[in-house]
Every structure is written in structure tokens, then in C-alpha cells.
């Protein structure tokens, strides 16, 4: 069943580290079966909405998304990011 990886960037503390992370994370996550659907600031926010950078990636399953996160290639990207950003990452089933 399809799953979505949702990342929101609460704070970016180091743009250079974020760029290094992005260069490694994109091929790591697409190589693990992920499809990037959105990567941007919100076009509109409502209620308690925050204007934080959001990334939405589709995976074939929760298991595939978790495996992508735990992969050596993605762990290398995380090491490059280090303390360069504060993020909230969650993986949710499409069916909810």
C-alpha cells in the first residue's frame, strides 16, 4: 500500500550542510523507490499552518519508506546534514 514520507523543516541552521544533504538524499531516496511529489514552501497556510519548507515523497509501502530511511546511502546524507536543520519527518499510509 502506498505510503508518504513527509518532512517539514522547522529551522535551517546551515545552508551549506542542507545543500550537501540534498545532493546525497535525492539519489538515495529515489534509488530506494521514492518519488518526490513536492519540495517547497507552502503556497497557502490555514489554521495553525506554518510557512515551513515541506517535502512529500511517495513510496510503494511503509516498509519501503522505512528501508529508504535506514539505508546506508540515506544515512550518509543524514551525516552530511548533521545539525544543519531541525526537521519533523513522518511516514504515513495513503489509506490512513
MOPAC internal coordinates of N, CA, C and O (Angstrom, degrees):
PM7 1SCF
backbone

  N    0.0000 0     0.00 0     0.00 0    0    0    0
  C    1.4391 1     0.00 0     0.00 0    1    0    0
  C    1.5296 1   109.13 1     0.00 0    2    1    0
  O    1.2310 1   120.42 1   -43.78 1    3    2    1
  N    1.2994 1   116.81 1   136.22 1    3    2    1
  C    1.4616 1   122.81 1  -178.20 1    5    3    2
  C    1.5240 1   111.17 1   -56.25 1    6    5    3
  O    1.2310 1   121.17 1   -37.31 1    7    6    5
  N    1.3378 1   115.36 1   142.69 1    7    6    5
  C    1.4603 1   122.07 1   176.48 1    9    7    6
  C    1.5201 1   108.90 1  -133.01 1   10    9    7
  O    1.2310 1   121.20 1   -23.75 1   11   10    9
  N    1.3182 1   115.31 1   156.25 1   11   10    9
  C    1.4584 1   121.32 1   179.65 1   13   11   10
  C    1.5171 1   110.46 1  -122.27 1   14   13   11
  O    1.2310 1   121.42 1   -46.58 1   15   14   13
  N    1.3206 1   114.88 1   133.42 1   15   14   13
  C    1.4638 1   123.63 1   174.06 1   17   15   14
  C    1.5203 1   104.69 1   -97.51 1   18   17   15
  O    1.2310 1   120.74 1   -58.82 1   19   18   17
  N    1.3164 1   116.19 1   121.18 1   19   18   17
  C    1.4555 1   121.26 1  -178.09 1   21   19   18
  C    1.5261 1   108.26 1  -119.62 1   22   21   19
  O    1.2310 1   120.75 1   -59.42 1   23   22   21
  N    1.3161 1   116.18 1   120.58 1   23   22   21
  C    1.4657 1   121.80 1   177.44 1   25   23   22
  C    1.5145 1   108.53 1  -116.68 1   26   25   23
  O    1.2310 1   120.61 1   -48.81 1   27   26   25
  N    1.3301 1   116.43 1   131.19 1   27   26   25
  C    1.4534 1   120.26 1   170.97 1   29   27   26
  C    1.5214 1   107.30 1  -120.71 1   30   29   27
  O    1.2310 1   121.50 1   -43.72 1   31   30   29
  N    1.2997 1   114.73 1   136.28 1   31   30   29
  C    1.4628 1   121.93 1  -177.85 1   33   31   30
  C    1.5187 1   108.62 1   -95.40 1   34   33   31
  O    1.2310 1   120.38 1   -75.52 1   35   34   33
  N    1.3082 1   116.88 1   104.48 1   35   34   33
  C    1.4531 1   122.27 1   179.62 1   37   35   34
  C    1.5257 1   109.87 1   -69.05 1   38   37   35
  O    1.2310 1   121.39 1   140.07 1   39   38   37
  N    1.3440 1   114.95 1   -39.93 1   39   38   37
  C    1.4659 1   120.39 1  -178.90 1   41   39   38
  C    1.5240 1   109.32 1  -157.61 1   42   41   39
  O    1.2310 1   120.67 1   -42.27 1   43   42   41
  N    1.3124 1   116.33 1   137.73 1   43   42   41
  C    1.4693 1   122.06 1   171.38 1   45   43   42
  C    1.5183 1   106.44 1  -106.22 1   46   45   43
  O    1.2310 1   120.95 1   -58.71 1   47   46   45
  N    1.3290 1   115.80 1   121.29 1   47   46   45
  C    1.4655 1   120.23 1  -176.86 1   49   47   46
  C    1.5215 1   112.97 1  -104.90 1   50   49   47
  O    1.2310 1   120.47 1   165.15 1   51   50   49
  N    1.3393 1   116.71 1   -14.85 1   51   50   49
  C    1.4634 1   119.69 1  -178.80 1   53   51   50
  C    1.5329 1   108.58 1  -152.20 1   54   53   51
  O    1.2310 1   120.77 1   -75.73 1   55   54   53
  N    1.3310 1   116.13 1   104.27 1   55   54   53
  C    1.4708 1   120.86 1  -177.67 1   57   55   54
  C    1.5221 1   112.66 1   -62.33 1   58   57   55
  O    1.2310 1   119.75 1   143.75 1   59   58   57
  N    1.3347 1   118.08 1   -36.25 1   59   58   57
  C    1.4616 1   120.83 1  -179.37 1   61   59   58
  C    1.5270 1   110.68 1   -65.35 1   62   61   59
  O    1.2310 1   120.18 1   138.85 1   63   62   61
  N    1.3214 1   117.26 1   -41.15 1   63   62   61
  C    1.4715 1   120.35 1   177.87 1   65   63   62
  C    1.5224 1   110.43 1   -66.95 1   66   65   63
  O    1.2310 1   120.49 1   142.24 1   67   66   65
  N    1.3212 1   116.66 1   -37.76 1   67   66   65
  C    1.4599 1   119.99 1   178.24 1   69   67   66
  C    1.5280 1   110.77 1   -63.98 1   70   69   67
  O    1.2310 1   120.01 1   138.79 1   71   70   69
  N    1.3146 1   117.58 1   -41.21 1   71   70   69
  C    1.4639 1   120.90 1   177.91 1   73   71   70
  C    1.5278 1   111.41 1   -64.98 1   74   73   71
  O    1.2310 1   120.34 1   139.84 1   75   74   73
  N    1.3376 1   116.96 1   -40.16 1   75   74   73
  C    1.4698 1   120.46 1   177.52 1   77   75   74
  C    1.5256 1   110.31 1   -63.64 1   78   77   75
  O    1.2310 1   120.90 1   138.20 1   79   78   77
  N    1.3306 1   115.88 1   -41.80 1   79   78   77
  C    1.4664 1   120.98 1   176.88 1   81   79   78
  C    1.5228 1   110.69 1   -60.34 1   82   81   79
  O    1.2310 1   120.40 1   130.46 1   83   82   81
  N    1.3294 1   116.85 1   -49.54 1   83   82   81
  C    1.4624 1   121.25 1  -176.54 1   85   83   82
  C    1.5273 1   111.87 1   -59.69 1   86   85   83
  O    1.2310 1   120.65 1   140.95 1   87   86   85
  N    1.3309 1   116.35 1   -39.05 1   87   86   85
  C    1.4716 1   120.42 1  -179.84 1   89   87   86
  C    1.5218 1   111.38 1   -63.09 1   90   89   87
  O    1.2310 1   119.99 1   148.72 1   91   90   89
  N    1.3216 1   117.62 1   -31.28 1   91   90   89
  C    1.4636 1   121.76 1   179.84 1   93   91   90
  C    1.5311 1   112.27 1   -92.09 1   94   93   91
  O    1.2310 1   120.36 1   144.04 1   95   94   93
  N    1.3276 1   116.93 1   -35.96 1   95   94   93
  C    1.4622 1   120.89 1  -174.82 1   97   95   94
  C    1.5224 1   112.64 1   -69.45 1   98   97   95
  O    1.2310 1   120.18 1   139.14 1   99   98   97
  N    1.3238 1   117.27 1   -40.86 1   99   98   97
  C    1.4686 1   119.90 1  -177.90 1  101   99   98
  C    1.5294 1   111.60 1   -55.94 1  102  101   99
  O    1.2310 1   118.82 1   124.87 1  103  102  101
  N    1.3414 1   119.85 1   -55.13 1  103  102  101
  C    1.4633 1   118.07 1   179.64 1  105  103  102
  C    1.5294 1   113.05 1   -67.99 1  106  105  103
  O    1.2310 1   119.89 1   149.55 1  107  106  105
  N    1.3317 1   117.81 1   -30.45 1  107  106  105
  C    1.4637 1   119.71 1   178.70 1  109  107  106
  C    1.5233 1   111.00 1   -64.83 1  110  109  107
  O    1.2310 1   120.59 1   136.35 1  111  110  109
  N    1.3207 1   116.49 1   -43.65 1  111  110  109
  C    1.4614 1   119.88 1  -176.08 1  113  111  110
  C    1.5255 1   112.77 1   -79.31 1  114  113  111
  O    1.2310 1   119.94 1   141.85 1  115  114  113
  N    1.3223 1   117.71 1   -38.15 1  115  114  113
  C    1.4742 1   118.63 1   176.17 1  117  115  114
  C    1.5238 1   110.14 1   -69.58 1  118  117  115
  O    1.2310 1   120.43 1   144.43 1  119  118  117
  N    1.3133 1   116.78 1   -35.57 1  119  118  117
  C    1.4662 1   120.70 1   177.40 1  121  119  118
  C    1.5154 1   112.59 1   -65.44 1  122  121  119
  O    1.2310 1   120.64 1   156.74 1  123  122  121
  N    1.3278 1   116.38 1   -23.26 1  123  122  121
  C    1.4653 1   121.67 1   178.85 1  125  123  122
  C    1.5318 1   111.88 1   -93.66 1  126  125  123
  O    1.2310 1   120.62 1  -169.61 1  127  126  125
  N    1.3294 1   116.43 1    10.39 1  127  126  125
  C    1.4629 1   120.09 1   175.80 1  129  127  126
  C    1.5148 1   115.61 1   100.86 1  130  129  127
  O    1.2310 1   120.05 1  -175.56 1  131  130  129
  N    1.3261 1   117.51 1     4.44 1  131  130  129
  C    1.4522 1   120.52 1  -179.72 1  133  131  130
  C    1.5175 1   112.76 1   -82.01 1  134  133  131
  O    1.2310 1   120.66 1   -33.30 1  135  134  133
  N    1.3157 1   116.35 1   146.70 1  135  134  133
  C    1.4576 1   123.45 1   174.56 1  137  135  134
  C    1.5191 1   107.94 1  -121.96 1  138  137  135
  O    1.2310 1   120.60 1   -61.84 1  139  138  137
  N    1.3379 1   116.46 1   118.16 1  139  138  137
  C    1.4561 1   120.38 1   179.55 1  141  139  138
  C    1.5269 1   109.16 1   -73.24 1  142  141  139
  O    1.2310 1   120.68 1   -57.03 1  143  142  141
  N    1.3315 1   116.31 1   122.97 1  143  142  141
  C    1.4557 1   121.91 1  -179.69 1  145  143  142
  C    1.5254 1   112.03 1  -102.76 1  146  145  143
  O    1.2310 1   120.43 1   149.52 1  147  146  145
  N    1.3355 1   116.78 1   -30.48 1  147  146  145
  C    1.4670 1   120.59 1   179.96 1  149  147  146
  C    1.5214 1   109.03 1  -155.59 1  150  149  147
  O    1.2310 1   121.41 1   -38.30 1  151  150  149
  N    1.3477 1   114.91 1   141.70 1  151  150  149
  C    1.4737 1   122.27 1   175.11 1  153  151  150
  C    1.5135 1   106.72 1  -151.82 1  154  153  151
  O    1.2310 1   120.45 1   -86.99 1  155  154  153
  N    1.3360 1   116.75 1    93.01 1  155  154  153
  C    1.4565 1   118.33 1  -177.98 1  157  155  154
  C    1.5212 1   111.23 1  -171.46 1  158  157  155
  O    1.2310 1   121.71 1    -2.83 1  159  158  157
  N    1.3184 1   114.33 1   177.17 1  159  158  157
  C    1.4518 1   120.72 1   168.21 1  161  159  158
  C    1.5266 1   107.38 1   -77.61 1  162  161  159
  O    1.2310 1   119.54 1   -24.61 1  163  162  161
  N    1.3293 1   118.48 1   155.39 1  163  162  161
  C    1.4651 1   119.23 1  -178.79 1  165  163  162
  C    1.5283 1   112.32 1   -66.98 1  166  165  163
  O    1.2310 1   121.20 1   -33.29 1  167  166  165
  N    1.3011 1   115.30 1   146.71 1  167  166  165
  C    1.4616 1   121.58 1   175.68 1  169  167  166
  C    1.5213 1   110.78 1   -80.77 1  170  169  167
  O    1.2310 1   120.65 1   152.97 1  171  170  169
  N    1.3261 1   116.36 1   -27.03 1  171  170  169
  C    1.4647 1   122.24 1   177.38 1  173  171  170
  C    1.5195 1   107.17 1  -154.83 1  174  173  171
  O    1.2310 1   120.32 1   -31.78 1  175  174  173
  N    1.3196 1   116.98 1   148.22 1  175  174  173
  C    1.4612 1   121.55 1   175.77 1  177  175  174
  C    1.5204 1   109.00 1  -130.44 1  178  177  175
  O    1.2310 1   120.68 1   -29.53 1  179  178  177
  N    1.3398 1   116.31 1   150.47 1  179  178  177
  C    1.4596 1   121.97 1  -178.27 1  181  179  178
  C    1.5220 1   109.37 1  -138.34 1  182  181  179
  O    1.2310 1   121.27 1   -19.17 1  183  182  181
  N    1.3123 1   115.17 1   160.83 1  183  182  181
  C    1.4597 1   123.79 1   178.37 1  185  183  182
  C    1.5228 1   109.36 1    53.05 1  186  185  183
  O    1.2310 1   119.14 1    63.08 1  187  186  185
  N    1.3234 1   119.25 1  -116.92 1  187  186  185
  C    1.4745 1   121.17 1  -178.83 1  189  187  186
  C    1.5259 1   110.94 1   -93.38 1  190  189  187
  O    1.2310 1   120.49 1  -159.85 1  191  190  189
  N    1.3225 1   116.68 1    20.15 1  191  190  189
  C    1.4604 1   121.23 1  -177.63 1  193  191  190
  C    1.5182 1   112.95 1   -56.66 1  194  193  191
  O    1.2310 1   121.01 1   -37.75 1  195  194  193
  N    1.3034 1   115.67 1   142.25 1  195  194  193
  C    1.4562 1   121.94 1   178.69 1  197  195  194
  C    1.5145 1   109.07 1  -118.42 1  198  197  195
  O    1.2310 1   120.66 1   -35.11 1  199  198  197
  N    1.2911 1   116.34 1   144.89 1  199  198  197
  C    1.4628 1   121.02 1  -179.33 1  201  199  198
  C    1.5250 1   110.07 1   -85.01 1  202  201  199
  O    1.2310 1   121.44 1  -111.61 1  203  202  201
  N    1.3289 1   114.85 1    68.39 1  203  202  201
  C    1.4558 1   121.37 1  -179.54 1  205  203  202
  C    1.5229 1   110.13 1  -110.91 1  206  205  203
  O    1.2310 1   120.94 1   -33.86 1  207  206  205
  N    1.3193 1   115.82 1   146.14 1  207  206  205
  C    1.4623 1   121.01 1   175.38 1  209  207  206
  C    1.5191 1   108.17 1   -57.59 1  210  209  207
  O    1.2310 1   120.73 1   -46.39 1  211  210  209
  N    1.3223 1   116.21 1   133.61 1  211  210  209
  C    1.4609 1   121.84 1  -178.98 1  213  211  210
  C    1.5217 1   109.28 1  -128.71 1  214  213  211
  O    1.2310 1   121.25 1   -40.15 1  215  214  213
  N    1.3258 1   115.22 1   139.85 1  215  214  213
  C    1.4629 1   121.91 1   177.67 1  217  215  214
  C    1.5253 1   107.57 1  -123.74 1  218  217  215
  O    1.2310 1   120.96 1   -48.47 1  219  218  217
  N    1.3279 1   115.77 1   131.53 1  219  218  217
  C    1.4646 1   122.16 1   178.89 1  221  219  218
  C    1.5261 1   108.02 1  -123.74 1  222  221  219
  O    1.2310 1   121.28 1   -58.29 1  223  222  221
  N    1.3426 1   115.16 1   121.71 1  223  222  221
  C    1.4687 1   121.31 1  -178.40 1  225  223  222
  C    1.5207 1   108.06 1  -126.09 1  226  225  223
  O    1.2310 1   120.84 1   -48.73 1  227  226  225
  N    1.3176 1   116.00 1   131.27 1  227  226  225
  C    1.4695 1   121.65 1   178.07 1  229  227  226
  C    1.5300 1   109.18 1   -94.57 1  230  229  227
  O    1.2310 1   121.14 1   -44.21 1  231  230  229
  N    1.3333 1   115.42 1   135.79 1  231  230  229
  C    1.4696 1   122.80 1   175.36 1  233  231  230
  C    1.5209 1   108.82 1  -126.31 1  234  233  231
  O    1.2310 1   120.08 1   -22.81 1  235  234  233
  N    1.3211 1   117.46 1   157.19 1  235  234  233
  C    1.4654 1   119.75 1   179.98 1  237  235  234
  C    1.5297 1   113.53 1   -64.98 1  238  237  235
  O    1.2310 1   120.14 1   156.52 1  239  238  237
  N    1.3444 1   117.34 1   -23.48 1  239  238  237
  C    1.4668 1   121.32 1  -178.34 1  241  239  238
  C    1.5234 1   109.66 1  -162.27 1  242  241  239
  O    1.2310 1   121.23 1   -14.49 1  243  242  241
  N    1.3299 1   115.25 1   165.51 1  243  242  241
  C    1.4640 1   120.34 1   173.73 1  245  243  242
  C    1.5210 1   109.35 1   -60.03 1  246  245  243
  O    1.2310 1   120.73 1   137.62 1  247  246  245
  N    1.3232 1   116.21 1   -42.38 1  247  246  245
  C    1.4632 1   120.38 1  -178.77 1  249  247  246
  C    1.5278 1   111.77 1   -60.10 1  250  249  247
  O    1.2310 1   120.58 1   140.10 1  251  250  249
  N    1.3285 1   116.49 1   -39.90 1  251  250  249
  C    1.4700 1   120.34 1   178.64 1  253  251  250
  C    1.5253 1   110.83 1   -66.36 1  254  253  251
  O    1.2310 1   120.11 1   140.18 1  255  254  253
  N    1.3257 1   117.40 1   -39.82 1  255  254  253
  C    1.4643 1   120.95 1   179.07 1  257  255  254
  C    1.5212 1   111.24 1   -66.12 1  258  257  255
  O    1.2310 1   120.33 1   136.50 1  259  258  257
  N    1.3282 1   116.97 1   -43.50 1  259  258  257
  C    1.4641 1   120.85 1   178.43 1  261  259  258
  C    1.5278 1   109.90 1   -64.83 1  262  261  259
  O    1.2310 1   120.20 1   138.35 1  263  262  261
  N    1.3210 1   117.22 1   -41.65 1  263  262  261
  C    1.4673 1   120.67 1   178.07 1  265  263  262
  C    1.5250 1   110.85 1   -62.48 1  266  265  263
  O    1.2310 1   120.40 1   141.73 1  267  266  265
  N    1.3305 1   116.83 1   -38.27 1  267  266  265
  C    1.4661 1   120.22 1   177.42 1  269  267  266
  C    1.5201 1   110.18 1   -63.31 1  270  269  267
  O    1.2310 1   120.56 1   136.50 1  271  270  269
  N    1.3229 1   116.54 1   -43.50 1  271  270  269
  C    1.4705 1   120.50 1   178.41 1  273  271  270
  C    1.5186 1   111.20 1   -61.03 1  274  273  271
  O    1.2310 1   120.65 1   138.72 1  275  274  273
  N    1.3189 1   116.36 1   -41.28 1  275  274  273
  C    1.4567 1   121.27 1  -174.94 1  277  275  274
  C    1.5274 1   113.64 1   -83.94 1  278  277  275
  O    1.2310 1   120.07 1   174.39 1  279  278  277
  N    1.3331 1   117.47 1    -5.61 1  279  278  277
  C    1.4638 1   120.96 1  -176.36 1  281  279  278
  C    1.5265 1   111.70 1   -65.90 1  282  281  279
  O    1.2310 1   121.02 1   -25.47 1  283  282  281
  N    1.3142 1   115.66 1   154.53 1  283  282  281
  C    1.4707 1   121.03 1   178.45 1  285  283  282
  C    1.5259 1   111.26 1   -60.72 1  286  285  283
  O    1.2310 1   120.45 1   141.18 1  287  286  285
  N    1.3233 1   116.74 1   -38.82 1  287  286  285
  C    1.4696 1   120.09 1  -178.56 1  289  287  286
  C    1.5267 1   111.10 1   -64.54 1  290  289  287
  O    1.2310 1   120.08 1   138.22 1  291  290  289
  N    1.3435 1   117.45 1   -41.78 1  291  290  289
  C    1.4601 1   119.30 1   179.64 1  293  291  290
  C    1.5289 1   110.90 1   -73.41 1  294  293  291
  O    1.2310 1   120.10 1   145.57 1  295  294  293
  N    1.2993 1   117.42 1   -34.43 1  295  294  293
  C    1.4673 1   120.08 1   177.38 1  297  295  294
  C    1.5299 1   110.64 1   -63.15 1  298  297  295
  O    1.2310 1   120.52 1   146.68 1  299  298  297
  N    1.3270 1   116.62 1   -33.32 1  299  298  297
  C    1.4705 1   120.79 1   174.52 1  301  299  298
  C    1.5365 1   109.98 1   -63.99 1  302  301  299
  O    1.2310 1   120.70 1   138.93 1  303  302  301
  N    1.3294 1   116.26 1   -41.07 1  303  302  301
  C    1.4676 1   120.22 1   177.62 1  305  303  302
  C    1.5251 1   110.66 1   -63.59 1  306  305  303
  O    1.2310 1   120.51 1   137.56 1  307  306  305
  N    1.3288 1   116.63 1   -42.44 1  307  306  305
  C    1.4617 1   120.08 1   178.31 1  309  307  306
  C    1.5242 1   111.79 1   -62.30 1  310  309  307
  O    1.2310 1   120.58 1   141.77 1  311  310  309
  N    1.3233 1   116.49 1   -38.23 1  311  310  309
  C    1.4700 1   120.05 1   178.14 1  313  311  310
  C    1.5235 1   110.06 1   -63.75 1  314  313  311
  O    1.2310 1   120.37 1   141.61 1  315  314  313
  N    1.3276 1   116.89 1   -38.39 1  315  314  313
  C    1.4698 1   120.65 1   178.41 1  317  315  314
  C    1.5245 1   110.84 1   -66.54 1  318  317  315
  O    1.2310 1   120.05 1   145.01 1  319  318  317
  N    1.3208 1   117.51 1   -34.99 1  319  318  317
  C    1.4633 1   121.08 1   178.70 1  321  319  318
  C    1.5231 1   111.19 1   -70.63 1  322  321  319
  O    1.2310 1   120.89 1   136.88 1  323  322  321
  N    1.3105 1   115.91 1   -43.12 1  323  322  321
  C    1.4624 1   119.83 1   179.91 1  325  323  322
  C    1.5172 1   111.83 1    50.84 1  326  325  323
  O    1.2310 1   120.80 1    56.20 1  327  326  325
  N    1.3323 1   116.08 1  -123.80 1  327  326  325
  C    1.4597 1   121.27 1  -179.71 1  329  327  326
  C    1.5292 1   112.03 1   -96.68 1  330  329  327
  O    1.2310 1   120.60 1  -154.93 1  331  330  329
  N    1.3253 1   116.46 1    25.07 1  331  330  329
  C    1.4643 1   121.01 1  -176.80 1  333  331  330
  C    1.5093 1   115.38 1   -77.05 1  334  333  331
  O    1.2310 1   120.05 1   169.66 1  335  334  333
  N    1.3406 1   117.51 1   -10.34 1  335  334  333
  C    1.4649 1   120.42 1   179.67 1  337  335  334
  C    1.5211 1   109.98 1  -159.45 1  338  337  335
  O    1.2310 1   121.49 1   -27.30 1  339  338  337
  N    1.3174 1   114.76 1   152.70 1  339  338  337
  C    1.4603 1   122.64 1   171.31 1  341  339  338
  C    1.5234 1   105.25 1  -109.43 1  342  341  339
  O    1.2310 1   120.77 1   -58.24 1  343  342  341
  N    1.3411 1   116.14 1   121.76 1  343  342  341
  C    1.4654 1   119.73 1  -174.71 1  345  343  342
  C    1.5098 1   111.45 1  -133.51 1  346  345  343
  O    1.2310 1   121.51 1   -19.97 1  347  346  345
  N    1.3106 1   114.71 1   160.03 1  347  346  345
  C    1.4612 1   122.87 1   169.51 1  349  347  346
  C    1.5223 1   105.17 1  -116.74 1  350  349  347
  O    1.2310 1   120.50 1   -57.65 1  351  350  349
  N    1.3321 1   116.64 1   122.35 1  351  350  349
  C    1.4708 1   121.03 1   178.81 1  353  351  350
  C    1.5110 1   107.66 1  -121.66 1  354  353  351
  O    1.2310 1   121.28 1   -48.31 1  355  354  353
  N    1.3431 1   115.16 1   131.69 1  355  354  353
  C    1.4524 1   120.11 1   175.18 1  357  355  354
  C    1.5249 1   109.87 1  -140.28 1  358  357  355
  O    1.2310 1   121.65 1   -28.15 1  359  358  357
  N    1.3223 1   114.44 1   151.85 1  359  358  357
  C    1.4540 1   121.05 1   177.48 1  361  359  358
  C    1.5221 1   106.21 1  -119.24 1  362  361  359
  O    1.2310 1   120.63 1   -52.72 1  363  362  361
  N    1.3309 1   116.40 1   127.28 1  363  362  361
  C    1.4616 1   121.00 1  -177.45 1  365  363  362
  C    1.5285 1   110.77 1  -128.11 1  366  365  363
  O    1.2310 1   121.19 1   -33.00 1  367  366  365
  N    1.3229 1   115.34 1   147.00 1  367  366  365
  C    1.4615 1   121.68 1   173.23 1  369  367  366
  C    1.5195 1   109.55 1   -68.47 1  370  369  367
  O    1.2310 1   120.53 1   -36.29 1  371  370  369
  N    1.3128 1   116.60 1   143.71 1  371  370  369
  C    1.4610 1   120.61 1   176.72 1  373  371  370
  C    1.5072 1   111.06 1   -65.22 1  374  373  371
  O    1.2310 1   119.97 1   146.51 1  375  374  373
  N    1.3188 1   117.67 1   -33.49 1  375  374  373
  C    1.4557 1   121.47 1  -176.91 1  377  375  374
  C    1.5223 1   112.02 1   -76.91 1  378  377  375
  O    1.2310 1   120.91 1   156.55 1  379  378  377
  N    1.3452 1   115.87 1   -23.45 1  379  378  377
  C    1.4712 1   120.66 1   178.77 1  381  379  378
  C    1.4703 1   111.60 1    58.20 1  382  381  379
  O    1.2310 1   120.10 1   180.00 1  383  382  381

